[in-house]
């Protein structure tokens, strides 16, 4: 059994930006989604858990079969049980995938050649890169690079896997392939998926949180999040002129094009004039929380 307890993490950068503001979360084994806009503090939290930077206060304790490990105080031990896929990572472009993954395996301590080859081959099969194993990674598509990054992160059988913006920039087919891969990871490990793409969390994560301006604004399942907004979300189709004339005091959370027409969605205790109730999506929850129009 694996779990992660994040307690009161706080981080302020020298320029005065408070990237993490008393962040606390409880994560069990499986996939946990962290939603938030750019600048919400997601990457700061990811880098902190990956032992790449320090915080001003707080703790992060990973428990594996009842044995606690303070990730922030014992970084050397933490890195032995950690897999990290950052948003951006560099790879030697001329190296073949099989050779490069083998080099990373050596760095993970797999010095026995036969055992290393077995692990490398198994991971290349797992991330569906076996047929490209002799291909230079510099020729990989964006999705192939992300899948190779997951193979690197899985070396050493990690118990905590931190994945930062994994599907950003991928086309729909690659996103679907990557979703299937990520869905297989959470059986014995805590997998923290940080993203600003709502569908990634909806499709993959039984539990989630929304981080905004460095603070945790919502924690729960996607269904619980949507249920909390039910009965308070209203929509109206408007012209551009009608949109500009709407009362600024309305709790507008989003304006979107639906079949070429503008649809305005608001959060309110009762339907404003001309608006009708609609079922909330997870995207509506995200906009309602990050615009400050709704506090769960």
PyMOL commands that set and color helices and strands:
alter all, ss='L'
color gray80, all
select helices_A, chain A and resi 42-49+75-80+97-107+113-126+130-132+137-139+142-154+172-183+198-204+222-229+240-245+282-290
alter helices_A, ss='H'
color red, helices_A
select strands_A, chain A and resi 2-12+18-28+30-35+57-64+67-70+82-85+160-164+190-195+207-212+215-220+233-238+252-258+261-267+276-277
alter strands_A, ss='S'
color yellow, strands_A
deselect
rebuild
show_as cartoon
